[in-house]
Amino acid sequence: MYMNETPITVTSPLLPDLADFNDMLKQIWDSRWITNNGSFHKQLESALCEYLKVPYVSLFTNGTLPLITALQALRITGEVITTPYSFVATTHALWWNGIRPVFVDIDWNTGCIDPNKIEAAITSKTTAIMPVHVYGKPCDTEAIQTIADKYGLKVIYDAAHAFGVEVDGKSVLHAGDMSTLSFHATKVFNTIEGGAMVMHDEQTKKRIDYLKNFGFAGETEVIAPGINSKMDEVRSAYGLLNLKQVDTAIEARHQVAIKYREALRNVEGIEFWDDLPGVKHNYSYFPIFVHQKTYGMSRDELYYKMKEQGVMGRRYFYPLISDFTTYRGLPSATKDNLPVATEMAREVICLPMHHALTEEDVQRVLECIIR
Ligand SMILES: *Cc1c(COP(=O)(O)O)cnc(C)c1O
């Protein structure tokens, strides 16, 4: 039965039309300009500014380096308040800058850092807050900014999941001092590997562009110890093509979310989130939370049962970042400090969610969960 059917993966990359991509490759070959702020790189930056409704975008080679570079550019040191409920890259970026991560618990309704718990974690060493719009759910950016202003802290958003997300018609990428995006193959918009930083003024954009190219500000001038994190022409071209079809892909994801919600609404012990009022979502993930007592099966039991039937959910985010060996010795990494994140990590399964899921796929996923 299911064993012979193709597995349904949790995600599937959005790929541009191969013939179109070939045409663009031909242009790159003809120009012989393959990296270092080429024509497609410039075009993709301006196309992204327009699509994301932001004034400045700087492309990067992945979504981790803009996090590391943002911390460098803002000269962040000491301690940074962040969330344990994210992909490890968020905390790794702090570690690579010699910064001590301070984990603060999350809000059950969004999975994002709980602003009510931030102030208690601030010390004389705190210099910034690094929240994550997890699953593309917007953080409470106003509450976070109020705290940051009160204590003179910078705010860097890891917006890797929040491509195209808007609140009341305004991009979430306007919040904080900087936001970073990931264009990894598994994300809503991908350039295979890739990423970007969003900033609010021309001077910062210029500085970041220097920093991602070793700090070069001219042929013979290096303004700071920069890094190499430039996106090349091939992936910029790929990104330009994908940007044209990303809205269609997001709408396909939306339709899957509608079907999942309709079918799971009355399943006891399975919780999920509805759309938030005033928010334009990107349907990047579809997390469900398995309440063992009422559902009658643990998250792991359901996860393995799905797997047996070829339905590849993902326990995302489990384990918490604060539970990995590198970080679990930190004073803020205890379960007592992170009760909500601990419970969410124990109950979550992200269901398959991508643009290419068929009606039949969706039904196969649902059959595993509904009994
Ligand atoms: C994907 C992701 C990153 C890292 O992006 P890469 O492009 O893979 O380097 C960072 N933070 C979060 C929350 C992510 O999901």
The ligand as an SDF file (V2000), in Angstrom:
LIG
                    3D

 15 15  0  0  0  0  0  0  0  0999 V2000
   17.0570   28.8560    7.1290 C   0  0  0  0  0  0  0  0  0  0  0  0
   17.2810   29.6630    8.3370 C   0  0  0  0  0  0  0  0  0  0  0  0
   18.4700   30.3740    8.5850 C   0  0  0  0  0  0  0  0  0  0  0  0
   19.7190   30.1710    7.8060 C   0  0  0  0  0  0  0  0  0  0  0  0
   19.6300   30.3600    6.5020 O   0  0  0  0  0  0  0  0  0  0  0  0
   20.6600   29.6650    5.4880 P   0  0  0  0  0  0  0  0  0  0  0  0
   20.3100   30.3460    4.2110 O   0  0  0  0  0  0  0  0  0  0  0  0
   20.3660   28.2080    5.4790 O   0  0  0  0  0  0  0  0  0  0  0  0
   22.0330   29.9940    5.9510 O   0  0  0  0  0  0  0  0  0  0  0  0
   18.5240   31.2260    9.6790 C   0  0  0  0  0  0  0  0  0  0  0  0
   17.5000   31.3440   10.5320 N   0  0  0  0  0  0  0  0  0  0  0  0
   16.3600   30.6510   10.3510 C   0  0  0  0  0  0  0  0  0  0  0  0
   15.2480   30.8620   11.3230 C   0  0  0  0  0  0  0  0  0  0  0  0
   16.2150   29.7750    9.2810 C   0  0  0  0  0  0  0  0  0  0  0  0
   15.1010   29.0570    9.1430 O   0  0  0  0  0  0  0  0  0  0  0  0
  1  2  1  0
  2  3  1  0
  2 14  2  0
  3  4  1  0
  3 10  2  0
  4  5  1  0
  5  6  1  0
  6  7  2  0
  6  8  1  0
  6  9  1  0
 10 11  1  0
 11 12  2  0
 12 13  1  0
 12 14  1  0
 14 15  1  0
M  END
$$$$
